[in-house]
Structures are given as structure tokens and as C-alpha cells.
Amino acid sequence: MPVYSVVVNGKNFSVEVEEIGKNRFRVRVHGKEEIIELTEKAREIRHEKKAEETSSKLGGGEIKAEMSGSIVRVLVSRGDRVEKGQPLIVLEAMKMENEVPSPVGGTVQEVLVSEGDKVQAGDILIVIAPESGGNPVSSQTVRSTSEDGNVVKAEMAGTVVRVLKKEGENVKSGEAVIILEAMKMENEISSPSDGRIFRIFVDEGKRVQIGDPLFSLS
């Protein structure tokens, strides 16, 4: 059974994935097992939702891998003009080929991967300059500041199930702050150090993408 490495809040998890039928997979983590079935419609909705969310939050910028896998095809080159929703890359993960769409119309500034490359969730694939102008968003510009404290970001896409702490509440290193559901599993997002919750950026039920801020410490 193939094993994938998934990192959540700095912690590494081994995820076993077994294909048991067309678009059906058995996923096992720490002894917990789930059967996942993907449909073409679900994949279309997922890509549309990702494009809309990324567009609203980043206005283009860095296009990151949503999951670990291999680059099968690179469909654009530096300088190409692309439309919103246009496929940029084909990424093979869990024995399926997934198109990575552009969240906005714009111009390809950088292509950071080649066919055959192995990528991890969160790796930058392509940088897009939005057609409205301006500089592409860089993940390195989203840093913690003295005002916002130390920001803890999502290491994988998922849905916030529970927010366990409130702003102003003290926490210990390793103490769970948020429960994030991803791949039908609940994952604890813990505080990386002792401190006080300065800000909570998400609400229960909110869908987040890789790199989205979850909470900050002071």
C-alpha cells in the first residue's frame, strides 16, 4: 500500500492509500481507516471552489500544491497569458491526475516545477501576476509582526471543526488550539510554544487552504 507523508502544524503523519476501485480509495492513518470515493462532479466543485477562494484571498500570486504528488504535465510557460480556471499543471496524486487551475486571469511570471518533479503539499508551483496589475503575492510577505504576534498557518486544506481557545487565553506548547478536518480525519493544530492567543483568524465551519492564517500568539 503506497504511503504518503503529510505534515500538519509541523508534525509528520504517514498516510496509507490503497486504490480499491474506480475513484475509490482506502485511507489509513494511525490505525484509523476510511473509504473515500471521488466523483468527477466533486472534483469539478473542488477545483472551482479552490479557484474562487484563492482569487479572493490572494488576487493571484503563488499557486501551491494542495497535496503531495508528481508533476505529470506543465501546460503553460513563463510569459503566457492565462484565463481564470484555465488548467496550469496536471498533478498526479493518489493514482489520479488532478488539474491545477489558475485562480485569476493574468500572466505567468514563474514556472517553478518541471514534468516528473515530486512535490509536497504547500510547495509553490507557479507564480501568476494578476491582469489588474501589481506585484504577485509572495508567501514571504505574509509574516508575523509585532502587532499580530506569531502566526500559525494551515499546513493542508480542510475545514475548521472546532476552535478550542479564545483570544487572550494562555496556551502551552503543544496544546491544541484548533481542530481541522482534512481527508475525513480530524487533526489537532497545536500551539508551537507557550504564549497567549493574540488573534483567531477562523471560525468553526470555515474552509481553509494551505498557508491560510489560523491563529497568532503574543
C-alpha positions in Angstrom: 0.0 0.0 0.0 1.6 3.4 -1.0 2.5 5.6 1.9 2.3 9.4 1.7 3.8 11.9 4.1 1.5 14.6 5.4 2.7 17.5 7.6 0.2 19.2 10.0 1.4 22.0 12.1 5.0 20.8 11.9 4.0 17.2 12.8 4.6 14.4 10.2 1.9 11.8 9.6 2.2 8.7 7.4 -0.9 8.1 5.3 -1.5 4.8 3.6 -3.6 4.9 0.5 -4.9 1.9 -1.4 -7.0 2.0 -4.5 -9.9 -0.4 -4.2 -11.9 0.5 -7.2 -12.5 3.3 -9.8 -12.2 6.5 -7.8 -12.4 4.6 -4.5 -9.6 4.5 -2.0 -8.9 3.1 1.4 -7.1 5.6 3.6 -5.4 4.6 6.8 -3.8 6.9 9.4 -2.7 5.8 12.9 -4.9 2.7 12.7 -8.0 4.7 11.6 -9.4 3.7 8.3 -11.8 5.4 5.9 -13.2 4.6 2.5 -13.1 7.7 0.2 -14.9 7.9 -3.1 -14.3 10.7 -5.6 -16.7 11.7 -8.4 -16.0 13.8 -11.4 -18.6 16.3 -10.1 -16.9 16.5 -6.7 -13.5 17.1 -8.4 -15.0 19.9 -10.5 -16.6 21.6 -7.5 -13.3 21.3 -5.5 -11.3 23.0 -8.3 -13.9 25.7 -8.7 -14.1 26.4 -5.0 -10.3 26.5 -4.7 -10.0 28.9 -7.6 -12.7 31.2 -6.1 -11.1 31.2 -2.6 -7.6 31.7 -3.9 -8.7 34.5 -6.1 -10.5 36.4 -3.3 -7.6 35.9 -0.8 -4.5 36.3 -3.0 -5.6 38.0 -6.1 -3.4 35.6 -8.0 0.2 35.2 -6.7 1.7 31.8 -5.8 -0.1 28.7 -6.9 0.7 25.9 -4.4 0.3 22.1 -4.4 -2.8 21.1 -2.5 -1.4 17.6 -1.9 1.8 15.7 -2.4 2.3 14.1 -5.8 4.2 14.1 -9.1 4.0 16.7 -11.9 2.7 14.9 -15.0 2.4 17.9 -17.4 3.2 21.6 -17.3 0.6 23.3 -19.6 2.0 26.8 -19.6 5.2 28.7 -19.9 6.7 31.9 -18.5 5.0 34.9 -20.2 1.8 33.0 -21.2 -1.5 34.8 -20.7 -4.0 32.6 -18.8 -7.7 32.9 -18.0 -9.3 32.2 -14.7 -10.0 28.5 -14.3 -7.5 27.6 -17.1 -5.5 24.4 -16.2 -1.9 25.2 -15.5 -0.4 21.9 -14.3 -1.5 18.3 -14.1 -0.6 16.8 -10.8 -0.8 13.0 -10.1 -1.7 12.2 -6.5 -3.4 9.1 -5.1 -3.2 7.5 -8.5 -5.4 10.2 -10.0 -4.5 13.1 -12.4 -5.7 16.4 -11.0 -5.7 19.7 -12.9 -4.4 22.7 -11.1 -6.4 25.7 -12.4 -5.5 29.4 -12.4 -7.4 31.3 -9.7 -7.4 34.5 -11.9 -6.7 35.8 -15.3 -3.1 37.1 -15.6 0.4 36.4 -16.9 2.6 33.5 -15.8 5.7 35.1 -14.2 7.4 31.9 -13.0 7.1 28.2 -13.5 8.9 26.5 -10.6 8.4 22.9 -11.5 9.1 20.5 -14.4 7.4 17.3 -15.6 8.5 14.4 -13.4 9.2 16.5 -10.3 7.9 15.3 -6.9 6.2 18.0 -4.9 4.9 18.2 -1.3 1.7 19.9 -0.1 2.3 23.6 0.1 5.2 23.7 -2.5 4.9 26.6 -4.9 4.2 25.5 -8.5 3.6 28.7 -10.5 3.6 32.5 -9.8 0.8 34.5 -11.6 0.7 38.3 -12.0 -3.0 39.2 -12.0 -4.2 41.1 -15.0 -5.3 44.0 -12.8 -1.6 44.8 -12.4 0.6 44.9 -9.3 3.1 42.5 -7.9 2.4 38.8 -7.4 1.7 37.8 -3.9 4.7 36.3 -2.1 4.2 34.0 0.8 7.3 35.6 2.4 5.4 38.9 2.6 2.8 37.3 5.0 4.9 37.3 8.1 4.1 37.7 11.7 4.6 41.2 13.0 4.8 42.7 16.5 1.2 43.6 16.2 -0.1 40.2 15.1 2.2 38.0 17.1 3.5 34.7 15.7 1.1 33.4 13.1 0.3 29.7 12.8 -0.9 28.8 9.3 -2.7 25.8 7.8 -0.4 23.1 6.5 -3.2 21.4 4.5 -6.6 22.3 3.0 -9.5 21.5 5.2 -12.5 22.6 7.3 -12.3 24.1 10.8 -14.3 21.8 13.0 -13.7 23.3 16.4 -11.9 26.4 17.8 -10.8 25.3 21.3 -9.3 28.6 22.6 -10.3 32.2 22.8 -8.4 35.4 22.1 -6.5 36.4 25.2 -6.3 32.9 26.6 -3.0 31.4 27.7 -1.7 28.2 26.0 1.1 25.8 26.5 3.4 24.5 23.8 1.8 21.5 22.1 -1.7 22.4 23.4 -4.5 22.0 20.8 -6.0 25.3 19.6 -8.0 24.3 16.5 -9.4 21.0 15.1 -9.1 20.9 11.3 -10.8 18.2 9.3 -8.9 17.0 6.3 -9.2 13.8 4.3 -12.1 12.8 6.6 -9.8 12.9 9.6 -9.7 15.4 12.5 -6.3 16.9 13.1 -5.2 18.9 16.1 -3.5 22.2 15.3 -1.4 22.9 18.3 0.4 25.9 19.7 4.1 25.8 18.8 5.2 27.5 22.0 3.9 28.8 25.3 2.1 32.1 25.0 -1.2 33.9 24.8 -3.7 33.7 21.9 -3.5 37.1 20.3 -5.9 36.6 17.4 -8.1 33.8 16.0 -8.5 34.2 12.2 -11.0 31.5 11.5 -14.5 30.4 12.7 -15.9 26.9 13.0 -17.1 25.7 9.6 -14.7 27.8 7.7 -12.9 26.2 4.7 -9.1 27.0 4.7 -6.4 26.4 2.2 -2.7 25.7 2.6 -0.9 28.8 4.1 -4.1 30.5 5.4 -3.5 32.0 8.9 -5.4 30.2 11.7 -4.3 32.0 14.9 -1.4 34.1 16.3 0.4 34.1 19.6 1.8 37.1 21.5 
